[in-house]
Amino acid sequence: MRLRLILHGKVAREQRVRDAIDAVRSDGHVVSVRVTFESGDASRMAAEAVAEAKAGLVDTIVAGGGDGTVNEVFGAALAAEPPPGCGFAVLPLGTANDFARSAAIPAEDTTAALRLAASAPVRPIDVGFVDARPFINLLTGGFGSRVTVETDPELKRRMGGLAYVLTGVSRFSELSANAGRIVGEGFEWEGSFLALAIGNGRQAGGGIALCPEAMLDDGLLDLMILPDIAAEAGLDALGSILLQGLTAIETLVVRARGPWFEYRSDKELSVNLDGEPMRARRFRATCRPGALALHAGPGAAIAVASVRVRGLREPPIRPIKARGITRHGGPHDRHQTPSPAQPHRHGRLRLGQDDGRGTARRPFRRPVHRGRPAAPAGERRQDVGRNPARRR
């Protein structure tokens, strides 16, 4: 395997990185390294790696760094149109490494992560886009995106994901709601909110699961909206989120799933695409299915089966009641669990498929009628007609 490792300059001198490269080379793989020095280097190096992949010189492009590096490398490689068979991988070396965790890439063991890039099978994954800008993991908007941008890099280097927590607490007095309208396929919501997330991956901010059921390869994006809450309850809610994730306030959260979502507002919203900031009054987030071939680890957020089957009529859009909060579900809602006997409604069972009652369809066998053997060709059977022994 010929790997092209595009390495963030801040981590290039770390001993764990050198050890990982030496270990993978000793396994018989070729690892060529490019180190970034200034802004734009990762994009340029990714385009160069795609050109070499087209020439048959590179098999896998590895982004070595945090979520921002992954976004820049993968985005530039997509723009350069990688050839079929070109794989992508992540060497997680950042503060949060949120996308790597969704892809089950070990962030604590650098050597194991690089070996995964060299040996794990590729899995096609989706990529989200806001207009022409890609996001591999999550789009976040509102208070959380401000915290991501305003967290001091030196504090992140020293404290890791805890730096986001401390920044969020220190900025809590500045917490203010945003107002906007969000629409999707069979979904519509309008109101004031504190946080917004549209996920291809599952988590952000160093481990906060904003979209805990998102799949990397289902062709859909997961939406999370945290509506505005009373000021006196805000601090309690923030503490619960930081300690337990969004599961602590799940009754307040609005969720939806679909191939696209549109946001509109009269005021600009602070948005982050995998940590890269932008501001917009309106945007459209779309999903490009199977855009990248990723070397993911076992246990990655990969869908077991497709939710779309040709010829099946999908269930109608329906609201889901969750403790007083209405969430709009639809044909892509994974909470709609089919009954065991439901396969009968959509056609015949395949051979060996269980019908939900503990019985499986058996292959049809034509009945065999046993009788006397046929006479050789050209001869007449002597027992045809009456028995000769009984003739008079």
FENMO-V909253 format. One record per residue. SS is DSSP state (a for helix, b for strand, c for the rest). PHI is phi in whole degrees, 0 to 359 (none if undefined). PSI is psi in radians with two decimals (none if undefined). Layout:
SS,PHI,PSI
SS,PHI,PSI
This chain:
c,none,2.31
b,254,1.92
b,258,2.43
b,247,1.89
b,265,2.03
b,260,1.90
b,251,2.30
c,295,2.37
a,298,-0.49
a,290,-0.36
a,248,0.07
c,295,-0.49
c,267,-0.01
c,292,2.40
a,295,-0.60
a,297,-0.54
a,290,-0.79
a,297,-0.71
a,296,-0.71
a,295,-0.73
a,296,-0.76
a,297,-0.69
a,295,-0.75
a,290,-0.64
a,296,-0.67
a,292,-0.35
c,283,-0.11
c,104,0.10
c,265,2.71
b,262,2.17
b,237,1.92
b,257,2.36
b,244,2.38
b,235,2.29
b,248,2.27
c,282,2.60
c,236,-0.62
c,216,3.02
c,300,2.38
c,95,-0.24
a,296,-0.72
a,297,-0.71
a,296,-0.78
a,296,-0.75
a,292,-0.59
a,293,-0.73
a,297,-0.69
a,296,-0.69
a,295,-0.66
a,295,-0.72
a,299,-0.69
a,288,-0.55
a,294,-0.66
a,295,-0.51
c,274,0.01
c,81,0.34
c,259,-0.27
c,227,2.35
c,261,-0.69
b,222,2.37
b,257,2.15
b,248,2.22
b,266,1.98
b,256,1.81
b,163,-2.68
c,268,-2.92
a,296,-0.57
a,295,-0.70
a,294,-0.72
a,300,-0.77
a,299,-0.79
a,292,-0.78
a,293,-0.87
a,294,-0.68
a,296,-0.78
a,293,-0.62
a,293,-0.69
a,298,-0.72
a,296,-0.50
c,276,-0.01
c,59,1.37
c,296,2.60
c,285,2.80
c,301,2.41
c,95,-0.15
c,279,2.10
b,263,2.85
b,229,2.61
b,210,2.92
b,233,2.31
b,251,1.69
b,289,2.00
c,226,0.30
c,264,-2.88
c,281,-0.88
c,261,-0.76
c,54,0.78
a,292,-0.74
a,294,-0.68
a,300,-0.62
a,290,-0.65
a,295,-0.56
c,270,0.14
c,57,0.72
c,260,2.14
c,292,2.02
c,279,-0.37
c,276,-0.36
c,240,1.70
a,295,-0.69
a,295,-0.75
a,296,-0.64
a,294,-0.72
a,287,-0.59
a,293,-0.56
a,297,-0.68
a,296,-0.49
a,270,-0.38
a,234,-0.40
c,289,2.52
c,293,2.65
b,278,2.55
b,231,2.23
b,292,2.26
b,235,2.81
b,274,2.84
b,226,2.34
b,271,2.63
b,226,2.43
b,247,1.81
c,59,-2.02
c,257,0.02
b,266,2.21
b,273,2.71
b,223,2.26
c,273,-0.60
c,253,-1.34
b,216,2.55
b,258,2.22
b,235,2.57
b,218,2.69
b,99,-2.58
a,297,-0.71
a,298,-0.65
a,291,-0.60
a,296,-0.71
a,298,-0.73
a,299,-0.76
a,289,-0.67
a,272,-0.09
c,291,2.26
c,293,2.25
a,302,-0.65
a,294,-0.65
a,294,-0.66
a,296,-0.68
a,295,-0.65
a,276,-0.62
a,245,-0.10
c,67,-2.45
c,297,-0.39
a,296,-0.38
a,297,-0.63
a,295,-0.67
a,297,-0.85
a,297,-0.69
a,294,-0.70
a,297,-0.72
a,293,-0.72
a,291,-0.45
c,262,0.14
a,297,-0.56
a,295,-0.35
a,268,0.09
c,296,2.21
c,217,2.62
c,276,2.71
b,248,2.61
b,243,2.34
b,192,3.06
b,237,2.29
b,235,2.23
b,232,2.69
b,208,-2.90
c,286,1.79
c,76,0.34
b,222,2.50
b,206,2.30
b,213,2.47
b,215,2.37
b,160,-2.92
b,264,2.47
b,217,2.72
b,265,-0.61
b,214,2.62
b,221,2.44
b,215,2.40
b,235,1.99
b,244,2.36
c,266,-0.70
c,267,-2.94
c,251,-0.55
b,224,2.81
b,210,3.01
c,65,0.51
c,80,0.48
c,125,0.04
b,279,2.04
b,280,1.58
c,284,-0.63
c,232,1.31
c,293,-0.29
c,251,0.19
c,293,2.50
c,243,2.50
c,282,-0.21
c,225,0.40
c,265,0.01
c,75,0.27
c,226,2.74
b,251,2.54
b,257,2.32
b,252,2.40
b,228,2.26
b,234,2.22
b,256,1.79
b,296,2.86
c,297,2.46
c,233,2.91
c,299,2.56
a,300,-0.68
a,291,-0.40
a,267,-0.14
a,297,-0.79
a,294,-0.70
a,298,-0.72
a,295,-0.74
a,298,-0.78
a,299,-0.70
a,295,-0.70
a,296,-0.77
a,293,-0.60
a,273,-0.68
a,240,-0.07
c,81,-3.06
a,290,-0.23
a,298,-0.41
a,290,-0.44
a,232,0.63
a,300,-0.50
a,293,-0.32
a,268,-0.30
b,277,2.45
b,257,2.27
b,232,2.64
b,203,2.93
b,216,2.40
b,184,3.00
c,282,-0.23
b,201,2.73
b,215,2.52
b,240,2.43
b,239,2.36
b,222,2.45
b,201,2.82
b,277,-0.31
b,242,2.70
b,290,2.50
b,247,2.33
b,283,2.10
b,234,2.55
b,236,2.32
b,251,1.75
c,54,0.64
c,93,-0.17
b,271,2.12
b,281,2.66
b,202,2.83
b,230,2.41
b,203,2.60
b,268,-0.45
b,211,2.53
b,202,2.84
b,233,2.09
b,260,2.22
b,233,2.81
b,247,2.26
b,255,1.81
b,293,2.46
b,58,0.62
b,284,-0.50
b,232,2.58
b,258,1.85
b,255,2.40
b,278,1.61
c,261,2.75
c,272,2.91
c,296,2.35
c,92,0.18
c,292,2.82
c,283,1.19
c,250,2.29
c,294,2.43
c,288,-0.74
c,218,2.70
c,292,2.53
c,273,-0.15
c,250,2.26
c,233,2.21
c,299,2.31
c,94,-0.21
c,271,2.46
c,269,2.10
c,284,2.62
c,296,2.68
c,290,2.84
c,295,2.40
b,214,2.52
b,283,2.52
b,249,2.12
b,275,2.21
b,226,1.55
c,53,0.90
c,90,-0.19
b,254,2.27
b,268,2.13
b,247,2.39
b,267,1.98
b,260,3.05
c,195,-2.71
c,293,-0.25
c,253,0.22
c,281,2.04
c,285,-0.16
c,285,-0.21
c,277,1.60
c,272,2.11
c,290,2.64
c,287,2.76
a,301,-0.56
a,271,0.05
a,297,-0.54
a,305,-0.42
a,295,-0.43
a,284,-0.31
a,247,0.32
c,129,-3.03
c,282,2.70
c,286,2.59
c,277,2.89
c,299,2.25
c,82,-0.04
c,279,2.37
b,283,2.44
c,267,0.19
c,90,-0.15
c,245,0.25
c,89,0.08
c,243,2.51
b,245,2.62
c,290,2.34
c,258,2.61
c,296,2.47
c,287,2.33
c,240,2.19
c,290,2.34
c,296,2.48
c,256,2.15
c,265,1.94
c,274,2.51
c,200,-2.83
c,282,2.61
c,294,2.61
c,287,2.65
c,286,2.66
c,302,2.72
c,300,2.38
c,89,-0.11
c,245,2.67
c,254,2.37
c,293,2.37
c,283,-0.25
c,261,0.23
c,282,2.36
c,84,-2.60
c,283,2.73
c,293,2.15
a,300,-0.52
a,293,-0.32
a,262,0.08
c,287,2.60
c,269,none
